[in-house]
Amino acid sequence: MTISSEATSMGSEGENLQVAKRLLASLLSADKDQAIGLITEDFEMSLPVSVSTRPISGIGAFGKYVEAATKVFVDGAVFEEINAVSVRDTVVLEVKVIGRARSGRQYENLYVHWFELEAGKVSRWREHVDTKRAMELLS
């Protein structure tokens, strides 16, 4: 079932979708304060296992991860939404991330982000991406 952003603009599902989009945007722009304000205290983020076998757990660890984002892209990155599904407290975003890598290369890669929310904040975030392509473009 696919639900467009417009179809979920009302109610908690639409609000959850907006929270997920703001969290992703804050990571890509390395806006640590905004990012931390959108997550729960027991937040956990899972990256592809080729990147990290252990999740990023807690506000402090996630804050450091957001700070590290400043080293990846020149002037941050943006995302183009391809598809979005928001059902109850789960949001799935399919996006294209676009930016200029520090290496000077143009970066474009497809991602799927799975968010679980509690009381309007993200408690779990799972990121799925072609890590081989990411490493090629970022190096």
LUMTI-749092 format. One record per atom (N, C-alpha, C): x, y, z; atom name; chain. Coordinates in pm, whole numbers. Layout:
<nodes>
    east   north      up  name  chain
       X       Y       Z    CA      A
...
</nodes>
This chain:
<nodes>
    east   north      up  name  chain
      84    -118       0     N      A
       0       0       0    CA      A
      88     123       0     C      A
      67     211     -93     N      A
     143     334    -101    CA      A
      52     451     -70     C      A
      98     535      18     N      A
      22     654      56    CA      A
     108     774      27     C      A
      61     863     -56     N      A
     141     980     -90    CA      A
     146    1077      27     C      A
     240    1169      21     N      A
     253    1272     123    CA      A
     124    1350     138     C      A
      59    1380      27     N      A
     -63    1459      33    CA      A
    -174    1381     102     C      A
    -180    1251      80     N      A
    -287    1171     138    CA      A
    -273    1159     289     C      A
    -153    1180     341     N      A
    -132    1165     484    CA      A
    -111    1299     552     C      A
    -156    1406     490     N      A
    -128    1538     545    CA      A
    -208    1569     671     C      A
    -306    1487     704     N      A
    -387    1513     823    CA      A
    -360    1404     927     C      A
    -380    1438    1054     N      A
    -369    1340    1160    CA      A
    -228    1301    1194     C      A
    -217    1205    1286     N      A
     -85    1166    1336    CA      A
       2    1104    1229     C      A
     -57    1033    1132     N      A
      25     974    1026    CA      A
      95    1083     945     C      A
      23    1188     913     N      A
      83    1299     840    CA      A
     186    1372     923     C      A
     157    1388    1052     N      A
     253    1451    1142    CA      A
     378    1365    1155     C      A
     362    1234    1165     N      A
     477    1145    1174    CA      A
     564    1153    1049     C      A
     499    1161     934     N      A
     572    1175     808    CA      A
     656    1303     809     C      A
     598    1411     855     N      A
     672    1538     860    CA      A
     789    1531     959     C      A
     771    1465    1072     N      A
     881    1448    1168    CA      A
     995    1369    1104     C      A
     962    1261    1036     N      A
    1065    1179     971    CA      A
    1140    1260     865     C      A
    1067    1337     785     N      A
    1132    1420     683    CA      A
    1223    1525     746     C      A
    1177    1588     855     N      A
    1261    1688     923    CA      A
    1386    1623     982     C      A
    1373    1503    1037     N      A
    1490    1435    1093    CA      A
    1591    1403     984     C      A
    1546    1350     872     N      A
    1637    1321     761    CA      A
    1703    1449     710     C      A
    1625    1555     694     N      A
    1680    1682     646    CA      A
    1782    1738     745     C      A
    1756    1723     875     N      A
    1850    1776     975    CA      A
    1979    1698     974     C      A
    1973    1567     949     N      A
    2096    1488     937    CA      A
    2175    1535     815     C      A
    2109    1549     701     N      A
    2178    1585     577    CA      A
    2237    1726     581     C      A
    2178    1813     662     N      A
    2231    1949     675    CA      A
    2317    1964     800     C      A
    2335    1854     874     N      A
    2415    1852     997    CA      A
    2363    1949    1102     C      A
    2229    1959    1112     N      A
    2166    2043    1213    CA      A
    2142    1959    1338     C      A
    2244    1950    1421     N      A
    2242    1864    1538    CA      A
    2129    1897    1634     C      A
    2108    2024    1663     N      A
    2004    2063    1759    CA      A
    1865    2019    1713     C      A
    1835    2043    1586     N      A
    1705    2002    1536    CA      A
    1694    1851    1540     C      A
    1797    1779    1496     N      A
    1793    1633    1493    CA      A
    1766    1575    1631     C      A
    1838    1622    1730     N      A
    1822    1570    1865    CA      A
    1683    1600    1920     C      A
    1626    1712    1882     N      A
    1492    1745    1927    CA      A
    1383    1657    1868     C      A
    1416    1578    1767     N      A
    1318    1495    1698    CA      A
    1325    1347    1737     C      A
    1416    1312    1830     N      A
    1433    1171    1867    CA      A
    1403    1149    2016     C      A
    1374    1024    2049     N      A
    1349     986    2188    CA      A
    1482     963    2260     C      A
    1477     960    2392     N      A
    1599     937    2471    CA      A
    1661     801    2443     C      A
    1580     701    2415     N      A
    1632     566    2388    CA      A
    1645     538    2238     C      A
    1660     643    2159     N      A
    1671     635    2013    CA      A
    1778     534    1970     C      A
    1748     466    1859     N      A
    1845     372    1803    CA      A
    1837     379    1650     C      A
    1955     390    1586     N      A
    1962     394    1440    CA      A
    2049     280    1392     C      A
    1994     203    1298     N      A
    2068      92    1238    CA      A
    2109     130    1096     C      A
    2238     119    1071     N      A
    2293     143     938    CA      A
    2315       9     869     C      A
    2339       8     739     N      A
    2372    -120     674    CA      A
    2491    -186     745     C      A
    2488    -319     756     N      A
    2592    -389     832    CA      A
    2731    -369     774     C      A
    2742    -337     646     N      A
    2874    -311     588    CA      A
    2931    -178     637     C      A
    2846     -93     694     N      A
    2888      35     749    CA      A
    2913      21     899     C      A
    2820     -43     968     N      A
    2833     -62    1113    CA      A
    2749    -181    1156     C      A
    2810    -273    1227     N      A
    2736    -390    1276    CA      A
    2657    -358    1402     C      A
    2691    -247    1466     N      A
    2621    -206    1588    CA      A
    2540     -80    1561     C      A
    2421     -71    1622     N      A
    2340      49    1602    CA      A
    2399     169    1675     C      A
    2358     286    1631     N      A
    2387     410    1702    CA      A
    2278     422    1807     C      A
    2317     423    1934     N      A
    2220     420    2042    CA      A
    2231     543    2130     C      A
    2118     609    2152     N      A
    2111     722    2243    CA      A
    2136     856    2177     C      A
    2099     960    2251     N      A
    2109    1097    2201    CA      A
    2254    1138    2178     C      A
    2343    1107    2271     N      A
    2484    1148    2258    CA      A
    2549    1088    2135     C      A
    2531     958    2115     N      A
    2592     891    2000    CA      A
    2534     944    1869     C      A
    2403     969    1868     N      A
    2342    1022    1746    CA      A
    2389    1165    1720     C      A
    2406    1243    1824     N      A
    2459    1379    1807    CA      A
    2596    1377    1741     C      A
    2682    1284    1782     N      A
    2815    1271    1720    CA      A
    2803    1228    1574     C      A
    2707    1142    1546     N      A
    2684    1098    1409    CA      A
    2641    1216    1321     C      A
    2554    1300    1372     N      A
    2510    1418    1297    CA      A
    2627    1512    1274     C      A
    2711    1532    1376     N      A
    2830    1617    1361    CA      A
    2922    1561    1252     C      A
    2934    1430    1245     N      A
    3020    1367    1143    CA      A
    2968    1392    1002     C      A
    2838    1420     990     N      A
    2780    1446     858    CA      A
    2843    1567     792     C      A
    2897    1661     871     N      A
    2961    1779     812    CA      A
    3087    1742     735     C      A
    3142    1624     760     N      A
    3264    1581     692    CA      A
    3237    1505     563     C      A
    3111    1477     536     N      A
    3076    1396     419    CA      A
    3049    1481     296     C      A
    2968    1585     312     N      A
    2926    1666     198    CA      A
    2970    1810     215     C      A
    2998    1875     101     N      A
    3023    2019      99    CA      A
    2886    2086     106     C      A
    2866    2170     204     N      A
    2739    2243     221    CA      A
    2618    2150     239     C      A
    2638    2035     299     N      A
    2527    1945     327    CA      A
    2474    1878     202     C      A
    2364    1808     218     N      A
    2300    1738     106    CA      A
    2150    1758     122     C      A
    2076    1723      18     N      A
    1931    1732      20    CA      A
    1874    1598     -26     C      A
    1745    1582      -6     N      A
    1683    1461     -59    CA      A
    1562    1495    -142     C      A
    1539    1412    -243     N      A
    1417    1419    -324    CA      A
    1333    1299    -286     C      A
    1212    1323    -246     N      A
    1122    1214    -209    CA      A
    1076    1140    -334     C      A
    1089    1009    -330     N      A
    1039     924    -438    CA      A
     904     866    -399     C      A
     897     819    -275     N      A
     773     761    -226    CA      A
     770     771     -75     C      A
     652     771     -17     N      A
     638     778     128    CA      A
     517     698     171     C      A
     533     625     279     N      A
     424     550     339    CA      A
     423     584     487     C      A
     307     622     538     N      A
     293     652     680    CA      A
     169     580     731     C      A
     192     481     818     N      A
      83     402     875    CA      A
     104     397    1025     C      A
       8     449    1099     N      A
      15     457    1245    CA      A
     149     519    1286     C      A
     234     449    1359     N      A
     360     505    1408    CA      A
     481     461    1327     C      A
     459     421    1202     N      A
     567     380    1114    CA      A
     566     465     988     C      A
     685     512     950     N      A
     701     589     827    CA      A
     813     526     747     C      A
     789     507     618     N      A
     893     459     527    CA      A
     909     564     418     C      A
    1033     611     402     N      A
    1065     710     299    CA      A
    1163     650     200     C      A
    1129     656      73     N      A
    1222     622     -34    CA      A
    1267     755     -94     C      A
    1397     779     -93     N      A
    1449     908    -136    CA      A
    1574     892    -220     C      A
    1604     999    -294     N      A
    1734    1013    -359    CA      A
    1809    1122    -283     C      A
    1927    1089    -231     N      A
    2010    1187    -162    CA      A
    2106    1247    -264     C      A
    2115    1380    -264     N      A
    2195    1452    -362    CA      A
    2285    1551    -289     C      A
    2411    1551    -325     N      A
    2504    1647    -267    CA      A
    2638    1642    -338     C      A
    2729    1726    -295     N      A
    2865    1724    -348    CA      A
    2954    1669    -238     C      A
    3020    1558    -267     N      A
    3109    1495    -171    CA      A
    3234    1581    -152     C      A
    3298    1566     -38     N      A
    3423    1640     -12    CA      A
    3528    1610    -117     C      A
    3519    1493    -180     N      A
    3612    1457    -288    CA      A
    3589    1540    -414     C      A
    3477    1613    -418     N      A
    3442    1693    -535    CA      A
    3343    1623    -626     C      A
    3321    1495    -604     N      A
    3227    1419    -688    CA      A
    3083    1454    -654     C      A
    2999    1453    -757     N      A
    2855    1466    -737    CA      A
    2805    1335    -677     C      A
    2725    1344    -572     N      A
    2672    1226    -505    CA      A
    2523    1218    -529     C      A
    2478    1105    -580     N      A
    2336    1075    -593    CA      A
    2319     927    -565     C      A
    2237     894    -468     N      A
    2216     755    -432    CA      A
    2075     738    -377     C      A
    2019     621    -397     N      A
    1884     591    -349    CA      A
    1891     529    -210     C      A
    1798     570    -125     N      A
    1790     521      12    CA      A
    1646     484      44     C      A
    1631     389     136     N      A
    1502     363     200    CA      A
    1525     379     349     C      A
    1445     463     411     N      A
    1454     489     555    CA      A
    1325     441     621     C      A
    1341     361     725     N      A
    1228     308     801    CA      A
    1232     373     938     C      A
    1129     447     974     N      A
    1122     518    1101    CA      A
    1008     460    1185     C      A
    1034     445    1315     N      A
     929     412    1411    CA      A
     922     527    1510     C      A
     802     573    1537     N      A
     783     690    1623    CA      A
     706     654    1750     C      A
     737     728    1855     N      A
     665     719    1982    CA      A
     636     862    2027     C      A
     510     890    2050     N      A
     468    1023    2098    CA      A
     526    1137    2014     C      A
     525    1118    1882     N      A
     568    1224    1792    CA      A
     717    1240    1773     C      A
     797    1147    1827     N      A
     942    1151    1808    CA      A
     990    1017    1754     C      A
    1102    1019    1682     N      A
    1156     897    1623    CA      A
    1229     817    1731     C      A
    1190     691    1745     N      A
    1257     602    1841    CA      A
    1351     503    1772     C      A
    1318     464    1650     N      A
    1402     371    1574    CA      A
    1412     421    1429     C      A
    1532     406    1372     N      A
    1554     447    1233    CA      A
    1645     342    1171     C      A
    1597     283    1063     N      A
    1678     186     988    CA      A
    1703     243     849     C      A
    1830     247     812     N      A
    1869     302     682    CA      A
    1913     189     590     C      A
    1863     191     467     N      A
    1899      91     366    CA      A
    1949     168     243     C      A
    2071     131     197     N      A
    2133     203      85    CA      A
    2232     111      16     C      A
    2261     139    -109     N      A
    2367      69    -182    CA      A
    2500     123    -132     C      A
    2560      54     -38     N      A
    2683     103      25    CA      A
    2802     101     -70     C      A
    2804       9    -164     N      A
    2914       6    -261    CA      A
    2914     134    -344     C      A
    2797     171    -393     N      A
    2786     296    -470    CA      A
    2821     416    -383     C      A
    2772     416    -261     N      A
    2803     530    -170    CA      A
    2952     546    -153     C      A
    3023     438    -123     N      A
    3168     447    -100    CA      A
    3242     491    -227     C      A
    3197     442    -342     N      A
    3260     484    -468    CA      A
    3245     634    -490     C      A
    3127     687    -464     N      A
    3100     828    -489    CA      A
    3161     920    -382     C      A
    3177     868    -262     N      A
    3228     951    -154    CA      A
    3380     951    -145     C      A
    3445     857    -213     N      A
    3592     852    -204    CA      A
    3660     919    -322     C      A
</nodes>
